[in-house]
Amino acid sequence: MNQIVINTEFKNLIPPLTPEEYAGLEESIKKEGCRDSLVVWNNTLIDGHNRYEICNKHSIEYTTVELPFSTMNEAMIWIIDNAVNKRNLNAYQRTSLQLKRKELLAPVAKEKKIEAGKKYGERHPKPKKELQREKEFSEEVEHNYAQALDADIEEITEERAPQTRDILAKAAGVSHETVRRVEIIEEKAPEETKKKLVAGDISINEAYKNIQREERKKLPPPIPPTLPVDKFHVLLVDPPWQYDFSKSDSRSIESKYPTMTLDEIKELEVPAADNSVLYLWATVAKLREALAVMDAWGYEYKSHAIWDKELIGMGYWFRGSHELLLVGVKGTFSPPPEDKRVSSVIRAKRGQHSKKPIIVYEIIEASYPNHKKVELFARNTREGWISWGSEVT
């Protein structure tokens, strides 16, 4: 048996076998011998690293077959294609390998583009005057041209990124979005996360969201605009309550938006008229704090409605599927006309995190069509309202 060269770049290109897979392969080779030939290039092992190791360990004979690659890139592309066809890889492994394959193909594509340009020039020779001008180009001009060519290639690559992802997605058997997420994971995730992805201990979606949370932590908290100077008769407020704990980082409120302490919320100088009504959103866990806020802002609690989200959530005593909308009055302020009074249970399916149902705005608007209305800690604008908050879009 000839001594074969091991190239670590080739060997580490493909995810290793699990201990169980390796043990199964070893037992098979011990019983039946090494039935498949090892693949080599210039006596460097391309495919069969585990079989080679097992055969040497147990002095088992093997055969080799030589493949005629021109470059290392060609050899590595073959390794990837061979692994994708033979190995039972998970979605992350398949996508990661296709991204590596794209990187390996990039210089080949660039070379082909340059070669195509040369052939075009041969088929369409330039006039003598133009050739003479080209000879007079300085080295600096030629260097600048080369840089411009590189920039052009990069621009084309970026423009075609969506189409490239579609091709990679098809090859890996995943979605376009999965390819995009794995690209970000490959760039930003720690090696420990990648090992978990290979082992199947974490999903692509979870790894991607972890990166998003870490990126948000690096950003300075958004600075809300100055509170409105006008005084409003109708206030709708959804405070960014701060919670003492969460079941996991992935479910923490801070991973969604900046929060405020109870004291910070109580100290806000809300733009309320002397005679006004306050609609205050509160989660079940923050009922006591919401009443304290209402009192600090000078409102007397009057009633509340329940938003039935029609979807069950998390919880320690009950799995929450509702939120509270408290109503308080400052000074003298009449309740809605009798024909505008609706049920205290508002049923509307929960949408994205913290988004409140449109029907609540419609109820308030129908009750007080001629009053000045403001929403604090808003996330969207709405006709007829002044919207205040750092996340207003």
Helices and strands as residue ranges (DSSP letters): H 8-11, H 19-32, E 38-41, E 44-47, H 49-58, E 64-66, H 72-86, H 91-123, H 128-135, H 139-159, H 161-172, H 176-188, H 191-199, H 204-218, E 232-237, G 249-251, G 253-255, H 262-266, E 272-282, G 284-286, H 287-296, E 300-308, E 322-330, G 338-340, E 345-347, H 358-367, E 373-376, E 385-388
